[in-house]
Structures are given as C-alpha cells and as structure tokens.
C-alpha cells in the first residue's frame, strides 16, 4: 500500500514515537510511506534517519490555508491508498486538503482523550469526512464516540505495539546496567519512566518511595522534559532529589531506555490519566512486575493480581503499599513479571498493531469503493 501519515506535532512523546515506529515497521513490511511532519521536529528527524520519505507540514492553527494547500499537493503527488491522520489538531487541515485532492480514504487515530464536545458544525464536518477511526484503548474509543459524531461501529480498537525483542529480559545486560548505575546485587531497585510532565506521577512516585523503609531499596527515575516544560522538570528534579537523597538515581531522556529498564526489579506507573500506557507495556515486556494507578488505558493492560497490581488513583500511600508488597515477596514478583511479559507478547505486540491497522485500512478502502 501507499500510506500517507500526517502528524505535525513538534513534541516527542508516546504519540510521536508510535507514529515513527509504525511508519518504520510499515516501510519494512514493503509499504510505500510518506510522512507529513513539521520540519526539523523530532518526528521529522527520526523519520529521515530511518530513510522514510517526508513532506513539509508545519505545526499550525486550523486556518492555515498555505499548509492545507501544501498537504493537498502532497496527496495529489503521492496518491496514497490511505491518508492516516495521527494528531487530532491536524484534522482541521487534513480533511479540507484531502477533499481538494480527490477524497482518498482517510483514517484517524485517536491517541489523546478530550473533555471537550466536538459536535459543533465545523467538527461535524471534519469527523463526517473520516472514513474510519482507530482508538488505542477502550477508554479512548469511548471518549471519541462520546465527544464526536463518529459512530462506535466505525472505530476499531488497535493497541499500540511494543517491540518484544528489544524489550525483553536479558540477565547480562541487566548486570551491566546495574554496574553502570552504581547498584549492587543486594539492592532492590524500584523505578519509573516517562516524560516529566504534570500528571505523569513523578511526585506521587517520590511520595510513595519516601515512605518505604525496607533495607536495600533504591530508586531509578528515567525521563526528560516535554517541550515548553523545562522549568517544571527542573523544579521536579530538585524536589525528588531532596525527598529521596542518595537512594535515587535520576536519569534524563534515554533513547536506549530498554537498557535501564533492565536495571530495575519493580516498575511503578503512577500516571494520573493515561490514554494507553506504552511505557508500562515496555516494562512489562522486559519482565518487570508492575504497580500502576487503575485508570483509563491502564485498565486495558493490568489485570489486578494476574499480571500486575492496581493502585487507587492519586493515592501515593496505596501505591507505596503495592510496591512494598512486591519488594517483600520474591515469588509474587516472579509470577507477575512472567505474566506481564506474556500479556504484552500476546496482546500488545508490534505484529498485532500492524495487522490491526492493515485491517482498518482495508475496511476504509472497501467502504470507499462501495
């Protein structure tokens, strides 16, 4: 297939990473890919590094006629079988551009929840021109159908995929990473990973961790600042260092994050509201027993007591209790870690994601022909 992905975001978080990974996997599967992205954005640079063809589509407001016309020209030139819009803000320009260019089947992936109703005339026009939609979790599927005119039967559930080869247990790599970070064999390392943004739960993690007094506990936090939130991240780093002292190792953004996940014994996922939970799936694929706040996309991933532990949302005390339970019970850690990896391999793999999107594309194409 010829596939045009559209994502003008200049950030570098789960959404942008998933777009880059999907495009690369589809290219590897033999599809012809064009990515419309903001020049010199992390997504643009990542795509170019993977030899994925890119087209200039800068981040802009909804009434950017120049950007809309430029995207229409790209569609006319590339003639995609499917236009795949990955960022809801881009619908304002992608839908008119696609209509001008001849109305190719248009698929929209909803990755972020919204509390705003989008049933006004303009949004009705936009969403009525979406051939099919996909949602990355049950929570997001419900949110999309509740806030827009898209019918539930036109929304396919396609989970984000995790590379289960890259994120996998590796005892030798684990030992090396722990030496690099200064952990010894007796240390019990509890960690978390994510963008340093409000709501990701770094403060909750520090609060939960500071109440744990078991001998030999160490803490590892991995994550860099989001664009425009550098001041918040700086203040956060100072705060968690003050609370956890020399028990804490604090790392910035790591492109090879799988290396540092392997240094952990337990993973915490205290996000207040998460559309899916890609970092959680990566930790589970690495065989880590996990404790997570039970909300939104996490409910699709963690089955309490079966492949992880659920904690009450925004309750660091309850999270701390779950982490302490894992730290004190080696058999529980082993059982939940093994079940966690099995869950990701069976339900949240990259192969499953590729198959899911391909099925949605085929539906959109078939429906356009009928």
Secondary structure as the mmCIF struct_conf table of DSSP 4:
data_model
#
loop_
_struct_conf.conf_type_id
_struct_conf.id
_struct_conf.beg_label_comp_id
_struct_conf.beg_label_asym_id
_struct_conf.beg_label_seq_id
_struct_conf.end_label_comp_id
_struct_conf.end_label_asym_id
_struct_conf.end_label_seq_id
STRN STRN1 UNK A 2 UNK A 7
BEND BEND1 UNK A 13 UNK A 13
HELX_RH_AL_P HELX_RH_AL_P1 UNK A 14 UNK A 28
TURN_TY1_P TURN_TY1_P1 UNK A 29 UNK A 30
STRN STRN2 UNK A 32 UNK A 37
TURN_TY1_P TURN_TY1_P2 UNK A 39 UNK A 40
BEND BEND2 UNK A 41 UNK A 41
HELX_RH_AL_P HELX_RH_AL_P2 UNK A 42 UNK A 49
TURN_TY1_P TURN_TY1_P3 UNK A 50 UNK A 51
STRN STRN3 UNK A 53 UNK A 56
TURN_TY1_P TURN_TY1_P4 UNK A 62 UNK A 63
HELX_RH_AL_P HELX_RH_AL_P3 UNK A 65 UNK A 78
BEND BEND3 UNK A 81 UNK A 81
STRN STRN4 UNK A 82 UNK A 85
BEND BEND4 UNK A 87 UNK A 87
HELX_RH_3T_P HELX_RH_3T_P1 UNK A 88 UNK A 90
HELX_RH_AL_P HELX_RH_AL_P4 UNK A 91 UNK A 100
TURN_TY1_P TURN_TY1_P5 UNK A 101 UNK A 102
STRN STRN5 UNK A 105 UNK A 110
BEND BEND5 UNK A 112 UNK A 112
BEND BEND6 UNK A 116 UNK A 116
BEND BEND7 UNK A 120 UNK A 120
HELX_RH_AL_P HELX_RH_AL_P5 UNK A 121 UNK A 128
TURN_TY1_P TURN_TY1_P6 UNK A 129 UNK A 129
BEND BEND8 UNK A 131 UNK A 131
STRN STRN6 UNK A 132 UNK A 135
BEND BEND9 UNK A 136 UNK A 137
HELX_RH_AL_P HELX_RH_AL_P6 UNK A 138 UNK A 147
BEND BEND10 UNK A 148 UNK A 149
HELX_RH_3T_P HELX_RH_3T_P2 UNK A 152 UNK A 154
STRN STRN7 UNK A 155 UNK A 157
HELX_LH_PP_P HELX_LH_PP_P1 UNK A 159 UNK A 161
STRN STRN8 UNK A 162 UNK A 162
TURN_TY1_P TURN_TY1_P7 UNK A 164 UNK A 166
BEND BEND11 UNK A 167 UNK A 168
HELX_RH_AL_P HELX_RH_AL_P7 UNK A 171 UNK A 181
TURN_TY1_P TURN_TY1_P8 UNK A 182 UNK A 182
TURN_TY1_P TURN_TY1_P9 UNK A 185 UNK A 186
STRN STRN9 UNK A 188 UNK A 193
STRN STRN10 UNK A 196 UNK A 196
TURN_TY1_P TURN_TY1_P10 UNK A 198 UNK A 199
BEND BEND12 UNK A 200 UNK A 200
HELX_RH_AL_P HELX_RH_AL_P8 UNK A 202 UNK A 210
TURN_TY1_P TURN_TY1_P11 UNK A 211 UNK A 211
TURN_TY1_P TURN_TY1_P12 UNK A 215 UNK A 216
STRN STRN11 UNK A 217 UNK A 222
STRN STRN12 UNK A 225 UNK A 225
HELX_LH_PP_P HELX_LH_PP_P2 UNK A 226 UNK A 226
TURN_TY1_P TURN_TY1_P13 UNK A 227 UNK A 228
HELX_RH_AL_P HELX_RH_AL_P9 UNK A 230 UNK A 244
HELX_RH_3T_P HELX_RH_3T_P3 UNK A 245 UNK A 247
STRN STRN13 UNK A 248 UNK A 251
TURN_TY1_P TURN_TY1_P14 UNK A 255 UNK A 256
HELX_RH_AL_P HELX_RH_AL_P10 UNK A 257 UNK A 261
TURN_TY1_P TURN_TY1_P15 UNK A 262 UNK A 263
BEND BEND13 UNK A 265 UNK A 265
STRN STRN14 UNK A 266 UNK A 269
BEND BEND14 UNK A 272 UNK A 273
BEND BEND15 UNK A 275 UNK A 276
HELX_RH_AL_P HELX_RH_AL_P11 UNK A 278 UNK A 285
TURN_TY1_P TURN_TY1_P16 UNK A 286 UNK A 287
STRN STRN15 UNK A 289 UNK A 293
TURN_TY1_P TURN_TY1_P17 UNK A 296 UNK A 297
HELX_RH_AL_P HELX_RH_AL_P12 UNK A 298 UNK A 301
STRN STRN16 UNK A 304 UNK A 304
TURN_TY1_P TURN_TY1_P18 UNK A 305 UNK A 307
STRN STRN17 UNK A 308 UNK A 308
STRN STRN18 UNK A 309 UNK A 311
TURN_TY1_P TURN_TY1_P19 UNK A 313 UNK A 314
HELX_RH_AL_P HELX_RH_AL_P13 UNK A 316 UNK A 328
HELX_RH_AL_P HELX_RH_AL_P14 UNK A 330 UNK A 347
BEND BEND16 UNK A 348 UNK A 348
STRN STRN19 UNK A 349 UNK A 349
HELX_RH_AL_P HELX_RH_AL_P15 UNK A 350 UNK A 369
#
